[in-house]
Amino acid sequence: MRRLLLIGLGLAVMFSASLSLTGCVVVAPRPHYAARVWVPAYYAPGSVYVSGHWR
Protein backbone atom coordinates (compact mmCIF):
# COMPACT_ATOMS: atom_id res chain seq x y z
CA MET A 1 0.00 0.00 0.00
CA ARG A 2 2.83 2.38 0.83
CA ARG A 3 4.48 1.67 -2.50
CA LEU A 4 1.28 2.56 -4.39
CA LEU A 5 0.98 5.78 -2.42
CA LEU A 6 4.57 6.77 -3.30
CA ILE A 7 4.07 5.95 -6.98
CA GLY A 8 0.86 7.97 -7.07
CA LEU A 9 2.53 10.89 -5.32
CA GLY A 10 5.47 10.76 -7.72
CA LEU A 11 3.16 10.72 -10.74
CA ALA A 12 1.18 13.64 -9.34
CA VAL A 13 4.37 15.67 -8.83
CA MET A 14 5.62 14.92 -12.35
CA PHE A 15 2.23 15.74 -13.88
CA SER A 16 1.96 19.05 -12.04
CA ALA A 17 5.54 19.95 -13.00
CA SER A 18 4.83 19.27 -16.67
CA LEU A 19 1.64 21.36 -16.50
CA SER A 20 3.53 24.25 -14.96
CA LEU A 21 5.99 24.25 -17.89
CA THR A 22 3.32 24.40 -20.58
CA GLY A 23 1.70 27.55 -21.83
CA CYS A 24 2.16 30.47 -24.12
CA VAL A 25 4.29 33.51 -23.40
CA VAL A 26 2.83 36.68 -24.88
CA VAL A 27 5.15 39.65 -25.25
CA ALA A 28 4.07 43.06 -26.51
CA PRO A 29 5.78 44.11 -29.75
CA ARG A 30 8.54 46.66 -29.53
CA PRO A 31 7.35 50.09 -30.61
CA HIS A 32 10.29 50.90 -32.92
CA TYR A 33 9.96 47.69 -35.00
CA ALA A 34 7.28 47.41 -37.65
CA ALA A 35 5.19 44.27 -37.42
CA ARG A 36 6.09 41.78 -40.15
CA VAL A 37 4.26 38.73 -41.39
CA TRP A 38 5.33 35.92 -43.74
CA VAL A 39 3.19 35.70 -46.87
CA PRO A 40 3.39 32.20 -48.37
CA ALA A 41 3.84 31.65 -52.10
CA TYR A 42 0.71 31.78 -54.22
CA TYR A 43 -0.56 32.13 -57.79
CA ALA A 44 -1.83 35.62 -58.60
CA PRO A 45 -4.49 36.28 -61.26
CA GLY A 46 -3.18 35.53 -64.73
CA SER A 47 -1.24 32.45 -63.48
CA VAL A 48 1.63 34.56 -62.15
CA TYR A 49 3.59 32.79 -59.41
CA VAL A 50 4.46 35.02 -56.45
CA SER A 51 7.09 33.52 -54.15
CA GLY A 52 6.91 33.72 -50.35
CA HIS A 53 8.05 36.97 -48.81
CA TRP A 54 7.93 39.11 -45.69
CA ARG A 55 5.37 41.90 -45.65
N, C-alpha and C positions, 0 to 999 in steps of 0.2 A: 504494500500500500504506500509506503514511504517513497519507493522508487517511482511509482506512478505520479505521485504528487510533485516530485522533483522534475520529472520529465515534463509534466504539464506546466510547471512554473517556468522552466527553461524555454519551452515553446512560446509561452505568453510574452516573455521578455524579448525573445528574438522577433516575434511578430510586431510588438509595439515599437521596437527599435527600427524595423524596416518601414513601418508606417510613418515614423517621425522623419525619415529621410526622403520620403516621397513628397511631391508637390511641385508647384510652379513658382518661380521667382519672377516677380514683375518689377521692372525698373523703369522709371520715367525717362523718356528720351532726353538727351542733352540738347539744350536750346540752340547751340551754335552749329549743330549738325542737321542737315536737311534729312528728312525721312526718305529712305530708299526702299524700293521693293523690286524683287526679281520678276521679270515678265518672261514666261516661258516662250519657246519658239512656237510659231503658228503660221498658218497660211492666210494672207490678206486677200481681199477681193481681187480677182484677176489672176488667181493662182500664183501670187508672189509670196515666196517663202521669207519670213522675217525670223532671224535667229534670236535666241534668248538674249536678254540684255537687262541692265539695271535701269530703273526709271526713278 
